[in-house]
Amino acid sequence: MTTTKKQKNSSQKSSTKTSSPKTSTPRKTTKKWSSNVTKHSNALDLDKGIFKSKSPNKIAHSLEDSAEKSTRKKGSSYQSAMSMLNFYINRAGKNLPAKQKAILVEAKEKLQALHNEHK
């Protein structure tokens, strides 16, 4: 049986490949950066455990109060409050139970309603 030049080259290429071990720096797996932002945000002083509350009204009012009291925010109070709420919802991702996500989405609506009342 004769091999063609193309077959010979392809067999040589596959046999000469070697995989080099990848070296990487060890990563901390204890906490995520988003958790740190939620707990230690420089923009808002949030009430402890506010995102775990079962009351959308309580969440919305707490975020609004925190945003209004803050002197470190870059945008409006409404923008800061909504930003923090969206950040939490997005970063929690798949780990956020559907029931709690529904409460937080409702809190967004309440926060928007509060903002429209104050206009």
C-alpha positions in Angstrom: 0.0 0.0 0.0 1.4 3.4 -0.9 0.8 6.5 1.0 0.5 9.9 -0.7 2.5 12.9 0.3 -0.6 14.5 1.8 -1.3 11.5 4.0 2.3 11.3 5.1 2.4 15.0 6.1 -0.9 14.8 8.1 0.3 11.7 10.0 3.6 13.5 10.8 1.8 16.6 12.0 -0.5 14.8 14.4 2.3 12.6 15.9 4.6 15.6 16.5 2.1 17.6 18.5 2.7 17.6 22.2 0.6 19.3 24.8 2.4 21.5 27.2 1.0 21.8 30.7 -0.7 25.1 31.3 0.4 27.0 34.2 -2.0 29.4 35.9 -2.1 31.3 39.0 -4.3 29.9 41.8 -7.6 31.6 42.2 -9.5 32.3 45.3 -12.8 30.5 45.2 -14.2 31.7 48.5 -16.0 34.9 47.5 -16.9 36.7 44.3 -16.1 40.3 43.6 -19.8 41.1 43.2 -20.5 39.9 46.7 -17.9 42.4 47.9 -19.5 45.2 45.9 -22.9 44.4 47.3 -21.6 44.4 50.9 -19.1 47.3 50.7 -20.5 49.6 48.0 -19.0 53.0 48.2 -22.1 54.6 46.6 -24.8 53.5 49.0 -25.0 52.5 52.6 -27.5 49.6 52.3 -29.4 48.1 55.1 -28.0 44.7 56.0 -29.9 41.8 54.2 -32.2 44.2 52.3 -32.1 42.1 49.2 -33.3 39.0 51.1 -36.4 40.8 52.3 -39.8 39.4 51.3 -41.4 42.8 50.9 -40.9 44.7 47.6 -42.1 47.9 49.3 -39.5 47.6 52.0 -36.7 46.9 49.5 -37.8 49.9 47.3 -38.1 52.3 50.2 -34.8 51.2 51.7 -32.9 51.6 48.5 -34.5 55.0 47.9 -33.7 56.2 51.4 -30.1 55.0 51.1 -29.6 56.7 47.8 -31.1 60.0 49.0 -28.9 60.0 52.1 -25.7 59.2 50.2 -23.3 62.0 49.3 -21.0 59.6 47.3 -23.3 58.8 44.4 -22.4 59.9 40.9 -26.0 60.0 39.4 -29.4 60.8 40.7 -30.8 59.0 43.7 -33.1 57.0 41.5 -30.3 56.0 39.2 -28.2 54.8 42.1 -30.9 52.9 43.7 -32.1 51.2 40.5 -28.5 50.5 39.5 -27.8 48.7 42.8 -31.0 46.7 42.5 -30.2 45.7 38.9 -26.6 44.9 39.8 -27.8 42.5 42.6 -30.4 40.8 40.3 -27.9 40.3 37.5 -25.0 39.1 39.7 -27.1 36.7 41.7 -27.9 35.0 38.4 -28.9 31.3 38.6 -28.3 31.2 42.4 -31.3 33.6 42.9 -34.4 31.6 43.7 -37.3 32.4 41.3 -39.5 33.5 44.2 -36.9 36.1 45.4 -36.2 37.2 41.9 -39.9 38.0 41.4 -39.9 40.0 44.6 -36.8 42.0 43.4 -38.4 42.6 40.0 -41.5 43.9 41.8 -39.3 46.1 43.9 -37.9 47.6 40.7 -41.5 48.5 39.7 -42.2 50.0 43.2 -38.9 52.0 43.0 -39.9 53.4 39.7 -43.4 54.3 41.1 -41.7 56.0 44.0 -39.5 58.0 41.6 -42.5 59.0 39.5 -44.4 60.2 42.7 -41.5 62.5 43.6 -41.2 64.2 40.1 
